[in-house]
Amino acid sequence: MPVATLSLAECAAQVVAWARGDTPSAGARIVAATSVHGLVEGWRKPAFRAILQRSALVIPDGMPLVWVGRAKGAAGMGRVYGPDLMLETFRQAAGTGVRHFLYGGAPGVADRLSEGLLARFPGTVVTGARCPPFRELSDAELDEDAARFDAARTDIAWVGLGTPRQERRAAALAPRTQAKVLVTVGAAFDFHTGRVRQAPPLLQKSGLEWAFRLWQEPGRLWRRYLVNVPLFAILATAELIGVRGVGAVPPEGSLGDT
């Protein structure tokens, strides 16, 4: 999987540059904030792996990805946390005319997030906010959401639905919309509205944010962390020491769904 080694500021600057340019003929670019969960999901499921491989930018949302990147020679690589990328992009885009659309979160969360971002970054333009259904959408529903982006003349659509749903949704919307960039940012909507508490900075830097999240939501996240984190460690170690065969992709669905 291609994971970017750009800094937080460089990633945000690239998103803003794309937002101020033309929409690619193939549809909106996808920027995916990806953690251990996303990479393991891509290892397990070819269709999801293809979405990440087609993305314009896959950023290292978790410290384990940074550690592997450094071990592979990217000594200056740092974490590009999805919620931080959102704030830094809004900061850089303020006053430039870039138009944002907030797409995700529980009912009312996107509207609250919009209010907070407008207050925090004067000169920001938020043209729409929507909480879509938390399920797979029909083609007609996807067309309607893409039309909402286009009616608002969206440059950047922020997609906060959780991995892997948000990447699949972005991939389905990208060819349907004239928006320039779709950025998946996980729980950023909840974090920036105070709906969910973020892990303390020390835990984030030490790579233990997963333990804090697991403590908060054990019923929803136990499989993601107690299965995927050890599996990632095995696969990454095998890759780093050159062991062949360990990283072979399993049959579709052989490890269950998450």
C-alpha positions in Angstrom: 0.0 0.0 0.0 1.4 3.4 -0.9 1.7 5.6 2.3 2.8 9.2 2.0 5.8 10.5 3.9 4.9 14.2 3.6 4.5 16.3 6.7 1.2 17.5 8.1 1.7 21.0 6.6 2.7 19.5 3.3 -0.3 17.2 3.1 -2.6 20.1 3.9 -0.9 22.3 1.3 -1.4 19.6 -1.3 -5.1 19.3 -0.5 -5.5 23.1 -0.8 -3.6 23.2 -4.1 -5.9 20.4 -5.5 -9.0 22.2 -4.2 -8.0 25.4 -6.0 -7.3 23.6 -9.3 -9.5 21.8 -11.8 -11.5 18.6 -11.1 -9.7 15.7 -12.7 -11.5 14.1 -15.7 -11.7 10.8 -13.7 -13.5 12.5 -10.8 -12.6 13.9 -7.4 -9.3 12.9 -5.9 -9.5 10.9 -2.7 -7.2 11.6 0.3 -7.5 8.7 2.8 -6.3 9.1 6.4 -5.4 5.5 7.1 -4.4 3.6 10.2 -3.4 0.0 11.0 -7.1 -0.9 10.6 -7.3 0.5 7.1 -4.1 -1.2 5.9 -5.1 -4.6 7.4 -8.6 -4.2 5.8 -6.8 -3.6 2.5 -4.7 -6.7 3.0 -7.8 -8.8 3.7 -10.0 -7.4 1.0 -8.8 -6.8 -2.6 -11.6 -4.4 -3.4 -10.8 -2.1 -0.5 -7.1 -2.4 -1.2 -7.8 -1.1 -4.8 -9.5 2.0 -3.3 -6.4 2.8 -1.3 -4.1 2.2 -4.3 -6.2 4.5 -6.5 -6.3 7.3 -3.9 -4.3 10.4 -4.7 -2.8 10.4 -1.2 -2.9 7.8 1.7 -1.6 9.5 4.8 -0.3 7.7 8.0 -3.0 8.3 10.5 -1.4 6.0 13.1 2.0 5.8 14.7 2.7 2.1 13.7 2.6 3.2 10.1 5.2 5.9 10.9 7.4 3.4 12.7 7.4 1.1 9.7 8.0 4.0 7.3 11.0 5.1 9.3 12.3 1.5 9.4 12.0 1.4 5.6 14.2 4.5 5.2 11.8 7.5 5.6 13.7 8.9 8.6 11.8 12.2 8.8 8.4 10.6 8.5 5.8 11.8 11.0 2.1 11.0 11.8 -0.5 12.9 9.8 -3.5 12.5 12.0 -6.8 12.9 10.2 -8.4 15.4 12.7 -5.2 17.4 12.6 -5.1 17.4 8.8 -8.6 18.8 8.8 -7.7 21.7 11.1 -4.5 22.5 9.2 -6.3 22.4 5.8 -9.0 24.7 7.1 -6.3 27.0 8.5 -4.4 27.1 5.1 -7.6 27.5 3.1 -9.1 30.3 5.1 -9.5 33.4 3.0 -8.7 31.6 -0.3 -12.3 31.0 -1.4 -12.0 27.2 -1.1 -15.4 25.8 -0.4 -15.9 23.0 2.1 -18.7 20.5 2.5 -19.0 18.4 5.8 -20.4 14.9 5.2 -20.7 12.5 8.1 -21.2 12.2 11.8 -24.3 11.5 13.8 -27.4 13.7 13.3 -26.6 17.4 14.0 -22.8 16.8 14.4 -21.9 18.2 10.9 -23.8 21.4 11.6 -22.1 21.8 15.0 -18.8 21.2 13.4 -19.5 23.8 10.7 -20.3 26.4 13.4 -17.1 25.6 15.3 -14.9 25.8 12.2 -16.4 29.1 11.0 -15.7 30.6 14.4 -12.2 29.2 14.6 -11.0 30.1 11.1 -12.3 33.5 9.9 -12.6 33.6 6.1 -13.6 29.9 5.9 -16.4 29.0 3.5 -18.6 26.0 4.4 -21.3 25.5 1.8 -23.0 22.4 3.2 -23.3 19.9 6.0 -25.0 16.5 5.8 -25.3 13.4 8.0 -25.9 10.6 5.6 -27.5 7.3 6.5 -25.1 4.9 8.2 -25.6 2.1 5.7 -24.8 1.4 2.1 -26.5 3.8 -0.3 -28.3 3.0 -3.5 -27.1 4.5 -6.8 -29.9 7.0 -6.7 -28.9 8.1 -3.2 -25.3 8.4 -4.2 -26.3 10.5 -7.2 -28.3 12.8 -4.8 -25.4 13.3 -2.5 -23.1 14.0 -5.4 -25.6 16.6 -6.7 -25.6 18.2 -3.2 -21.8 18.6 -3.5 -22.1 20.1 -7.0 -25.0 22.4 -6.1 -22.8 23.8 -3.3 -19.9 24.2 -5.7 -17.8 22.1 -3.3 -14.0 22.0 -3.6 -13.3 19.8 -0.6 -15.8 17.3 0.9 -14.8 16.0 4.3 -16.1 12.4 4.8 -16.3 11.2 8.4 -18.0 7.8 8.4 -15.3 5.5 9.8 -13.0 3.0 8.0 -13.8 1.2 5.7 -17.2 2.7 5.1 -15.9 6.3 4.5 -13.3 5.2 1.9 -15.9 3.1 0.1 -18.3 6.0 0.1 -15.7 8.4 -1.2 -14.8 5.9 -4.0 -18.5 5.7 -5.0 -19.0 9.4 -4.9 -15.7 10.5 -6.6 -16.7 9.7 -10.3 -20.2 11.2 -9.7 -19.2 14.7 -8.5 -17.4 17.8 -9.7 -15.9 18.3 -6.2 -12.1 18.6 -6.4 -11.1 16.5 -3.3 -12.8 14.0 -1.0 -10.9 13.6 2.3 -11.7 10.8 4.7 -11.0 11.8 8.3 -12.6 9.1 10.6 -13.7 10.4 14.0 -12.7 14.0 13.3 -16.3 15.1 13.3 -16.9 13.7 16.8 -13.5 14.9 18.2 -13.8 18.5 17.0 -17.4 18.8 18.4 -16.5 17.3 21.7 -18.9 14.4 21.2 -16.0 11.9 21.7 -13.0 12.6 23.8 -9.6 12.4 22.1 -6.7 10.4 23.6 -4.2 12.5 25.6 -1.3 13.7 23.4 1.2 11.4 25.2 -0.8 8.3 24.3 -1.1 9.5 20.7 2.6 10.0 20.3 3.5 6.7 21.9 1.2 4.7 19.6 -1.2 3.8 22.4 -4.3 5.8 21.2 -5.8 2.4 20.2 -5.9 1.4 23.9 -7.7 4.6 24.8 -10.3 4.2 22.0 -10.8 0.5 23.0 -11.4 1.6 26.6 -14.0 4.1 25.4 -15.9 1.8 23.0 -14.9 -1.8 23.7 -18.1 -3.3 22.1 -17.5 -1.6 18.8 -13.7 -1.6 18.5 -12.5 -4.8 20.2 -12.1 -6.7 16.9 -10.4 -3.7 15.2 -7.7 -3.4 17.8 -7.3 -6.9 19.4 -7.2 -8.6 16.0 -5.9 -6.1 13.6 -3.1 -4.6 15.7 -1.3 -8.0 16.3 -1.9 -9.0 12.7 -0.4 -5.7 11.4 2.7 -6.3 13.7 3.2 -9.8 12.2 2.8 -8.6 8.6 5.0 -5.5 9.0 7.7 -7.5 10.8 7.7 -10.1 8.0 8.0 -7.4 5.4 10.8 -5.6 7.1 12.9 -8.8 7.6 12.1 -10.1 4.1 10.1 -13.2 5.0 8.2 -14.4 1.9 4.7 -15.8 2.0 3.6 -14.4 5.4 2.1 -11.3 3.8 0.1 -13.3 1.2 -3.4 -12.0 0.9 -6.0 -14.5 2.4 -9.1 -15.7 0.7 -11.9 -13.0 0.6 -13.7 -13.0 4.0 -11.5 -15.8 5.5 -10.8 -13.7 8.7 -14.3 -12.4 9.1 -15.6 -8.9 8.8 -14.9 -5.8 10.9 
